[in-house]
Amino acid sequence: MRIIGRQVSVELVGLWLLELTISFWLGCILLGAGLADAPRSGVANQAMVLALTGTLTGFAIGLYRADVFRRIRSMLVSTALGSLVVFPAAWVASLVLGVNTDRLLGRDDFWPLKIVVTWVVAVFAVRLLFLAAVRANVFVRRVGVLGPVGAIARTATIVRTTQRGFIEIEDARDAGGALPAAAALREAGIRDLIAIHGAPSILAPAVRATYEAAGITIETEAQFWERHLKRVDVDNLDAAWFSALHDSAGGRLQSFVNRAGDIAASLLLLLFTLPLMVLAAVLIRLDSPGPALYRQVRVGAGGRPFTVLKFRSMRVDAEARGPVWAKQRDPRVTRVGAFMRRTRIDELPQLLNVLRGQMSFIGPRPERPHFVGQLAEVIPFYHERTRVKPGLTGWAQVNFPYGASVEDARNKLSYDLYYVKYRSPLLDLAIMFATVRVILFQEGSR
C-alpha cells in the first residue's frame, strides 16, 4: 500500500484505523453519549476531532513506524509524550473547525486530565497487544534472497534493524545452490524474491515469467531497498540510475509552488519565533564570549557555496586547529549551545537562508566544502545530493542520527538520494511530521 508517496505497512495502517475507531467511541462515552446514540448526539463531532487529533499526533511523532515496536520502553515513552499534546491540539482543532468545546473542557478542573489518561491507557492496551503479535511474527513477511552470501547478510542485517517483526530475509537457494522451484517457495510462505547483484539469472524473462505465474514477485536488491527500506543502495549505483532521474527541478510550476511555500512558511516562523531568537541571542552572549550568530560556508544546490547562519553553540576557538566533525558530548559546545542543539533552536537563523533562496525547508543537510571534498573522494556520486537545495530538515535528517564519519555520510547519502528521486509535496509533508518527532525526542543531536 502506498501512502504519502511511500509504502506503509498494511498492518500499521490497520493499527491506526483500530486506534482511531477506539478513540472515537471512547471519546463519545467520555463526553457524555452512549454507544447507541453517539452518532446522533451532539458529541460525535467533538469525539471525532479528539480521535483524529490523537491518532494524527501519534503519526506526527512516529508512533506508526515499524521500529517503534522493537522495544517496549520506546513504544511506551513515545505514546506518553504524544499524550502531552493530544488535548491542547484537540482544543485548538475544535476552535479552528468551529466545534463546540464545552464538553471537551468538561465537568470539573481535572476533566481534561481524565480524558488524556483514559485515552493513554486505551492506546497502551491496544499497542501492547499489537506488540505481542509483532513479536510472535504474526505479521512477518518472508522474503527470499538469491545472491552471494555476504550480500545477503548485509541486506538481512539492515532489515533486522528497521523491519524486524514485519520482514524476514531468507536465503532462497535450494540445497544444491540452484534456483528454487516456485512451488517450494510458496510452500515455505515466500511470495517475494530479491535478486542481489551476482544473481542475474533470476531476472531472465523466461525465469521471471515462471515465478510470476505462480504469484511470486521478483525485484532487484535496489528495488527492494527503495520500496521497503526507503533508501538507495549506494554501493550498487551506476550512472544509468542518475540518467533515469527526472529533472530535479520538477518543472517550473512545482519550483514556483515550492519557492512560494518556503517564503510563506519562513516569514510565518520568523514572526512566531522572533521572541525566542532574541532570548537565545541574549543567553549566548551571557554564557560565553563571542557573537551570537555564527556564519559558515556550506555547499548548496549545484555545488554552489553560500554562507549559512546559525546561533553559535560552540566556543569561538572551537576550530582553531581546523574543521572537525562534532561528536557526542563535544567539549567545544557551550552550556546554552548544548540545549540549543538538542532542541534545534540553533538552526532558526537559517530561516533567513530560506528567504534568500539559498535553502529550502526540506532537502539534504548542507555540508561544508572541506568535508564534501573528502567525502566525494571515497563515496561515489556524493555530489549528486546537490541536485536539490539543501534543507532545514530532510529525509536523511529524520531517518538517521547526526553523521560524524565517512560511513555515517554514506548511510545519509542513501536517504538523500531517495529524496532526490521520490521528492513530492506529500513526501515533504511526511518529513515535516517526522521532524516534530525528532525535535520532541531530541534524536540525533550533538
Residue pairs with C-beta under 8 A, 6 or more apart in sequence:
1 7
1 8
1 9
1 10
1 13
2 8
3 13
4 426
4 427
4 429
4 430
5 422
5 424
5 426
5 427
5 430
6 230
6 422
6 427
6 430
7 227
7 228
7 230
8 64
9 66
9 139
9 166
11 139
11 166
12 64
12 65
12 66
13 64
15 64
15 126
15 127
15 130
16 55
16 58
16 59
16 64
18 126
19 54
19 55
19 58
19 123
19 126
20 51
20 52
20 55
21 51
22 122
22 123
22 126
23 50
23 51
23 54
23 55
23 119
23 122
23 123
24 47
24 48
24 50
24 51
25 35
25 38
25 47
26 118
26 119
26 122
27 43
27 46
27 47
27 48
27 50
27 51
27 115
27 119
28 34
28 35
28 38
28 41
28 43
28 44
28 47
29 35
29 38
30 114
30 115
30 118
31 43
31 46
31 47
31 50
31 103
31 104
32 41
32 43
32 103
33 41
33 43
33 44
33 47
38 44
38 47
42 100
43 103
45 99
46 94
46 99
46 100
46 101
46 103
46 104
49 90
49 93
49 94
49 97
49 99
50 86
50 90
50 104
50 115
50 119
52 93
53 86
53 89
53 90
53 93
54 82
54 86
54 90
54 119
54 123
57 82
57 85
57 86
57 89
58 64
58 79
58 82
58 123
59 433
60 433
60 434
60 436
60 437
61 78
61 81
61 82
61 436
61 437
61 440
61 441
62 68
62 78
62 434
62 437
62 441
63 75
63 78
63 79
63 82
66 162
66 163
66 164
66 165
66 166
67 161
67 162
67 163
68 74
68 75
68 78
69 75
69 130
69 131
69 134
69 165
70 164
70 165
72 128
72 131
75 127
75 131
76 124
78 441
79 120
79 123
79 124
79 127
80 120
81 440
81 441
83 116
83 119
83 120
86 116
86 119
87 112
87 115
87 116
90 104
91 101
91 104
91 105
93 99
94 100
94 101
94 104
95 101
104 112
104 115
105 111
105 112
106 112
106 114
106 115
133 139
134 165
134 166
135 165
137 165
137 168
139 165
139 166
140 165
140 166
140 167
140 168
141 166
141 167
141 168
141 191
141 192
142 168
142 170
142 188
142 189
142 190
142 191
142 192
143 159
143 167
143 168
143 169
143 170
143 190
143 192
143 193
143 194
143 224
144 170
144 171
144 172
144 180
144 185
144 188
144 190
144 192
144 193
144 194
145 152
145 155
145 156
145 169
145 170
145 171
145 172
145 193
145 194
145 196
146 172
146 173
146 179
146 193
146 194
146 195
146 196
146 199
146 202
147 194
147 195
147 196
147 197
147 198
147 199
147 221
148 196
148 197
148 198
148 199
149 171
151 196
151 197
151 198
151 221
152 169
152 171
152 196
155 169
155 194
155 196
155 221
155 224
155 225
156 169
158 229
159 167
159 168
159 169
159 228
159 229
160 169
162 229
163 228
163 229
167 228
170 188
170 190
172 180
172 185
172 190
172 193
173 179
173 180
174 180
174 181
174 184
179 201
179 202
179 207
182 210
182 211
182 213
182 214
182 216
183 214
185 191
185 193
185 211
185 214
185 216
186 214
186 215
186 216
190 216
191 215
191 216
191 217
192 216
192 217
192 218
192 219
193 202
193 211
193 216
193 217
193 218
193 219
194 218
194 219
194 220
194 221
194 224
195 202
195 203
195 218
195 219
195 220
195 221
196 221
197 221
197 236
201 207
202 208
202 211
202 218
203 218
203 220
208 218
211 218
212 218
219 227
221 233
221 236
222 232
222 233
222 236
222 237
222 241
225 231
225 232
225 233
225 414
226 232
226 418
226 421
226 422
230 395
230 399
230 415
230 418
231 399
231 414
231 415
231 417
231 418
232 413
232 414
232 415
232 417
232 418
232 421
233 414
234 379
234 380
234 381
234 410
234 413
234 414
234 417
237 380
237 381
237 417
242 381
242 384
245 387
245 420
245 421
248 387
248 388
248 420
249 255
250 258
250 423
257 425
258 360
259 357
261 361
262 354
262 355
262 357
262 360
262 361
263 354
263 355
265 354
265 361
266 351
266 352
266 354
266 355
266 361
267 355
269 348
269 351
270 351
270 352
270 355
273 348
273 351
276 345
276 348
277 311
277 345
277 348
277 349
280 292
280 311
280 336
280 340
280 345
280 346
280 348
281 292
281 293
281 311
282 292
283 336
284 290
284 292
284 311
284 312
284 334
284 336
284 337
285 292
287 334
287 335
287 336
287 337
288 315
288 316
288 334
288 336
289 316
290 312
290 315
290 316
291 312
291 316
292 311
292 312
293 309
293 310
293 311
293 312
293 349
294 309
294 310
294 311
294 312
294 313
294 314
295 307
295 308
295 309
296 307
296 308
296 310
296 368
297 305
297 306
297 307
297 308
297 368
297 369
298 305
298 306
298 307
298 308
298 366
298 367
298 368
298 369
298 390
299 305
299 366
299 367
299 368
299 369
299 372
299 386
299 390
300 306
300 358
300 359
300 366
300 386
300 389
300 390
301 386
301 387
301 388
301 389
301 390
302 386
303 383
303 386
305 369
306 353
306 358
306 359
306 366
308 350
308 353
308 358
308 359
308 366
309 349
309 350
309 352
309 353
310 346
310 347
310 349
310 350
311 337
311 340
311 345
311 346
311 348
311 349
312 334
312 337
312 346
313 333
313 334
313 336
313 337
313 338
313 340
313 341
313 346
314 330
314 332
314 333
314 334
314 337
315 332
315 334
318 332
323 368
323 370
323 371
325 371
325 403
325 404
325 405
326 332
326 333
326 402
326 404
326 446
327 404
327 446
328 446
330 446
333 341
333 446
337 346
339 345
340 346
341 445
341 446
342 442
342 445
343 439
343 442
344 438
344 439
344 445
347 392
350 359
350 392
351 392
353 359
354 360
354 361
354 392
358 389
359 366
359 389
359 390
359 391
359 392
360 388
360 389
360 390
360 391
360 392
361 391
361 392
361 393
361 428
361 432
362 391
362 392
362 393
362 394
362 395
362 419
362 423
362 428
362 431
362 432
363 388
363 389
363 390
363 391
363 394
363 419
364 385
364 386
364 388
364 390
364 391
364 394
364 396
364 416
364 419
364 420
365 390
365 391
365 394
365 396
365 397
365 412
366 390
367 375
371 409
372 382
372 383
374 406
375 382
375 406
375 409
376 382
376 383
378 406
379 406
379 409
379 410
379 413
381 413
381 417
382 409
382 413
384 417
384 420
385 413
385 416
385 417
385 420
387 420
388 419
388 420
388 423
391 397
393 431
393 432
393 435
393 438
394 415
394 416
394 419
394 431
395 415
395 416
395 418
395 419
395 427
395 431
396 412
396 413
396 415
396 416
396 419
397 435
397 438
397 444
398 431
398 434
398 435
398 437
398 438
399 415
399 434
400 408
400 411
400 412
400 415
400 444
401 408
401 443
401 444
402 408
402 444
402 445
402 446
403 409
403 411
403 412
404 446
419 427
437 443
438 444
